[in-house]
Structures are given as structure tokens and as C-alpha cells.
């Protein structure tokens, strides 16, 4: 009886161990294929950015046969290209600051006070984020042309707040609800004014939410094309609009366009790197 038990148990353990190894290996393969699928377009964009147009159009190669930095040199030395990046960074930064400055007190009001129609107003804010930008392109164009804001950075920044402020309010309100109201009351009893309490006590408590909201405001403003292209012409034209106007007499300059795409990814990747911990906390709290 003892021999039978000794023989069966190792067999079960071996079979179970084999199944576990197969499962782990299968999951690793699926994850590897998924990551390869995600990274393939980025690699191909990077690959094209170091090729000449002749090589891009003539042959299919997995890596550059004639390695060149001319495409990046064109972008970094041609004012029509690098000013597009400067313009984009300017209005995206302005939009992020304005959106957070408006969303912070609004989210605090929604999280701490109850008033008539508060839920309806909150839902109405979110409906602005649901509407496509094309709905507001013509009204914004006519309005900004009338008041002299057309082709300015502040015009695009203000237009993007229509979508980013509701999103930031929704994210921040969830984080603020997680902070007990007793902290507010204790601070007031200790003699803190609202401004001092909000900046020195409350905002550090929701720093994760601010980081998450700032990331999404930056991301949506950086990748938005329709409004930024409609509301600008020359002085404030962003890189996204510049990339759509690369067709010349000789055709599309694919190498320069690929290099511009690589450089466009870098600011977003840097933002993700610096707020990665905040984004993880936002997912953990269930508001992102």
C-alpha cells in the first residue's frame, strides 16, 4: 500500500507540473505575440525614418540598407517642421494648465457639496466629451475669427478645454471622494483658509489624480487634429497639421514623414514615463 502511494503521488505531481509549465509557456507566447503586434508599427515607423525615399518605394526591407539621418536633419533644420513641434507643445501645455485649474475647484464642488441639478450638470459635462470635434469646428472657427484669436496658441488651447475639462473633472472627482470630509473640517478648525488648505493639504492627497488628469489632458490635446488644423494657419500650426501637408511635386516624402512621426511619439512617451506611477494608482482606484 505504501509503494502504491509513493508511485501515484509523484506521477500526479509530474503531470500537474507539466500542465503548469505548458500553461505558463502558452501565456508567455501569447503575451509575446501581442507585444510584437503592438510594437511592429512603431518599429516599422522607426525603420522607415532611417531610409531614403528610393529605398522605401523600391524594396521591402526589414532594416535600412542605406542608413541615413537626412530625414531627421530636415526636420530639425527646416523651420516649417520644427516650429510645428514648438507650437504643439505650447498649446498643449497651456491647455493642460487651464484644464486642471478649472477642473480642480469644479471637482471639489461636485465631491463635497450637493445642490439642485448637480448630477444633471455632471452628466452634461461628460456629454461634451462624447461629442465629436467636428460638431464644434465651425462655431469655433467663426467665433475666433470674429474676436481675432484665429491662428493663435490660446485659441487651440481653449478649444481643447471643451473636451479635457469634463474628463479632468470626472477623474478628479473620483479621487476627491476618496478623501474623508473630516480632513476638511479639521483643517478649518485649525485655522486654515480654504486656499491654504486646498494647496497645502488637499492637493498633495490627490496628487495621483492630478497626475492622471494631466496625462489624459496632454494626450488628448497632443493627438487631436481637426480643431488644431481648423483653428490655425501659419503662426500656430501644430506638427499634426504639418504632417498632413507633405505632398509635393515629387510626391510624398515618406522618410521625412516617418521621422516626424517618431519625434511626435517622444513627448507622449516622456509624459507616460513621469506619470506612470500615478496612472497605475488611478487604475487601482477604478476611476481610470
C-alpha positions in Angstrom: 0.0 0.0 0.0 2.9 2.3 0.8 4.5 1.5 -2.5 1.3 2.3 -4.4 1.0 5.7 -2.7 4.6 6.5 -3.3 4.3 5.7 -7.0 1.0 7.6 -7.6 1.9 10.9 -5.9 5.0 11.7 -7.9 3.0 10.8 -11.1 0.3 13.3 -10.2 2.9 15.9 -9.3 4.7 15.4 -12.5 1.6 15.6 -14.6 0.4 18.7 -12.7 3.8 20.3 -13.0 3.8 19.6 -16.8 0.4 21.2 -17.2 1.5 24.2 -15.2 4.6 24.6 -17.4 2.6 24.3 -20.6 0.2 26.9 -19.3 2.9 29.3 -18.4 4.7 28.8 -21.7 1.4 29.3 -23.6 0.7 32.6 -21.7 4.2 33.8 -22.4 3.9 33.0 -26.1 0.5 34.8 -26.3 1.9 37.9 -24.5 5.0 37.9 -26.7 2.9 37.8 -29.8 0.7 40.6 -28.5 3.7 42.8 -27.6 5.1 42.1 -31.1 1.9 43.1 -32.7 1.9 46.4 -30.7 5.5 47.2 -31.4 5.5 46.3 -35.1 4.1 49.6 -36.3 6.5 51.6 -34.1 9.4 49.6 -35.3 8.4 50.0 -39.0 8.0 53.7 -38.5 11.5 53.9 -37.0 12.8 51.7 -39.7 11.4 54.0 -42.4 12.7 57.1 -40.8 16.3 55.9 -41.4 15.7 55.1 -45.1 15.7 57.1 -48.3 12.6 57.6 -50.3 14.1 55.5 -53.1 14.6 52.5 -50.8 11.2 52.9 -49.2 9.4 52.8 -52.6 11.6 50.3 -54.4 12.1 47.4 -52.0 10.8 45.6 -48.9 13.5 45.5 -46.2 13.3 44.7 -42.5 16.1 47.2 -41.8 17.7 50.1 -43.7 20.1 49.1 -46.4 21.3 52.7 -46.7 21.3 54.2 -43.2 20.7 57.9 -43.2 19.9 60.7 -40.8 18.9 63.1 -43.6 15.2 62.8 -42.6 15.8 63.9 -39.1 18.2 66.6 -40.2 15.5 68.0 -42.5 13.0 68.3 -39.6 15.5 69.8 -37.1 16.8 72.4 -39.6 13.6 73.3 -41.5 11.6 75.9 -39.7 8.3 74.7 -41.3 8.9 71.4 -39.4 10.4 72.2 -36.0 8.1 75.1 -35.4 5.2 72.7 -35.6 6.6 70.8 -32.6 7.1 74.1 -30.7 3.5 75.2 -31.5 2.1 71.9 -30.4 4.0 71.9 -27.1 2.9 75.5 -26.4 -0.8 75.0 -26.8 -0.8 71.5 -25.2 0.9 72.9 -22.1 -1.5 75.8 -22.0 -4.5 73.5 -22.3 -3.2 71.2 -19.6 -2.7 74.1 -17.1 -6.0 75.7 -17.9 -7.9 72.4 -17.8 -6.5 71.5 -14.4 -7.0 75.0 -13.0 -10.7 74.8 -13.9 -11.3 71.2 -13.1 -9.8 71.2 -9.6 -12.3 73.5 -7.9 -15.2 72.1 -10.0 -14.4 68.6 -9.0 -14.1 69.6 -5.4 -17.5 71.2 -5.5 -19.0 68.0 -7.0 -17.3 65.8 -4.4 -18.1 67.9 -1.3 -21.4 69.7 -2.0 -24.9 68.7 -3.1 -27.1 71.2 -4.9 -30.1 71.2 -7.2 -29.2 69.6 -10.6 -25.7 68.6 -9.6 -25.9 65.1 -11.1 -27.5 66.5 -14.3 -24.8 69.1 -14.6 -22.1 66.5 -14.1 -23.7 64.3 -16.8 -23.9 67.4 -19.1 -20.2 68.0 -18.7 -19.5 64.4 -19.8 -21.7 64.7 -22.9 -19.3 67.4 -24.1 -16.6 64.8 -24.2 -18.9 62.4 -26.1 -19.5 64.9 -28.9 -17.1 64.6 -31.9 -14.8 67.7 -32.5 -16.3 68.2 -36.0 -19.5 69.4 -34.3 -17.7 72.4 -32.8 -15.1 73.1 -35.6 -17.3 75.6 -37.5 -18.6 77.6 -34.4 -15.1 77.9 -33.0 -13.7 79.0 -36.4 -16.3 81.7 -36.8 -16.0 82.9 -33.1 -12.3 83.1 -33.1 -12.1 84.8 -36.5 -14.5 87.4 -35.1 -12.6 88.2 -32.0 -9.1 87.9 -33.5 -8.0 84.7 -31.9 -7.7 82.7 -35.1 -4.2 81.2 -35.7 -3.1 81.6 -32.1 -2.0 79.1 -29.5 -4.6 80.2 -26.9 -7.4 79.5 -29.5 -6.5 75.8 -29.8 -5.8 75.6 -26.0 -9.3 77.0 -25.2 -11.0 74.8 -27.8 -9.5 71.7 -26.3 -10.7 72.6 -22.8 -14.2 71.8 -24.1 -13.3 68.2 -24.1 -10.5 68.0 -21.5 -12.2 69.9 -18.6 -15.1 67.4 -18.3 -12.7 64.5 -18.4 -10.4 66.0 -15.8 -13.4 66.8 -13.6 -14.7 63.2 -13.8 -11.2 61.8 -12.9 -10.5 64.2 -10.1 -14.0 63.9 -8.6 -13.4 60.2 -8.1 -10.1 60.8 -6.3 -11.6 63.5 -4.1 -14.4 61.4 -3.0 -11.8 59.0 -1.5 -10.6 61.7 0.8 -12.6 61.9 4.0 -14.5 65.1 4.7 -13.2 65.1 8.2 -9.8 66.3 6.9 -11.5 69.5 5.6 -13.3 70.1 8.8 -10.1 69.5 10.9 -8.1 71.9 8.7 -10.8 74.7 9.1 -10.8 74.2 12.9 -7.0 74.6 12.9 -7.4 78.0 11.2 -6.6 77.1 7.6 -8.2 79.3 4.9 -9.7 77.4 2.0 -6.9 78.4 -0.4 -4.1 77.3 2.1 -6.0 74.1 2.9 -6.6 73.2 -0.7 -3.0 73.8 -1.9 -1.0 72.5 1.1 -3.2 69.7 2.4 -5.8 68.6 -0.1 -3.9 68.7 -3.4 -1.0 66.6 -2.1 -3.6 64.0 -1.0 -4.9 63.7 -4.6 -1.5 64.1 -6.3 -2.1 60.8 -8.1 -5.4 62.0 -9.5 -3.8 65.3 -10.7 -1.1 63.3 -12.4 -3.6 61.1 -14.2 -5.8 64.0 -15.2 -2.7 65.9 -16.5 -1.7 62.9 -18.5 -5.1 62.5 -20.2 -5.4 66.2 -20.9 -1.9 66.2 -22.5 -2.6 63.1 -24.5 -6.0 64.1 -26.0 -4.7 67.6 -26.8 -1.5 66.3 -28.3 -3.2 63.8 -30.7 -6.2 66.0 -31.6 -6.1 67.1 -35.3 -9.3 68.5 -36.6 -9.7 71.5 -34.3 -6.0 72.3 -34.2 -5.9 72.2 -38.0 -9.1 74.2 -38.5 -8.2 77.0 -36.0 -4.6 77.6 -37.2 -3.0 78.6 -40.4 0.7 79.6 -40.2 1.8 81.1 -36.8 0.3 78.4 -34.6 0.1 75.4 -36.9 0.9 72.2 -35.0 3.0 69.3 -36.1 -0.1 67.1 -36.7 -1.3 69.6 -39.3 2.2 69.9 -40.8 2.4 66.1 -41.3 -0.8 66.1 -43.4 0.7 68.6 -45.9 3.8 66.7 -47.0 2.8 66.1 -50.6 5.0 68.0 -53.1 5.7 67.9 -56.8 7.8 64.8 -56.4 5.2 63.0 -54.3 5.1 62.2 -50.6 8.3 62.4 -48.7 7.9 59.2 -46.8 11.2 59.3 -44.9 10.7 62.7 -43.5 7.1 61.9 -42.6 8.3 58.8 -40.7 10.9 60.8 -38.9 8.3 63.3 -37.9 6.1 60.5 -36.6 8.9 59.1 -34.4 9.6 62.6 -33.0 5.9 63.0 -32.3 5.9 59.9 -30.2 8.7 61.0 -27.9 6.8 63.7 -25.9 4.0 61.4 -25.1 6.4 58.6 -24.1 8.2 61.0 -21.7 4.9 62.1 -20.1 3.9 58.4 -19.7 7.3 57.7 -18.1 7.0 60.5 -15.5 3.3 59.8 -14.5 3.4 56.0 -14.8 3.0 55.5 -11.1 0.1 57.9 -10.9 -1.6 56.1 -13.8 -1.2 52.8 -12.0 -2.8 54.2 -8.9 -5.6 55.5 -11.0 -6.3 52.1 -12.4 -6.1 50.6 -8.9 -8.7 53.1 -7.6 -11.0 52.2 -10.5 -11.5 55.8 -11.8 -9.3 55.5 -14.9 
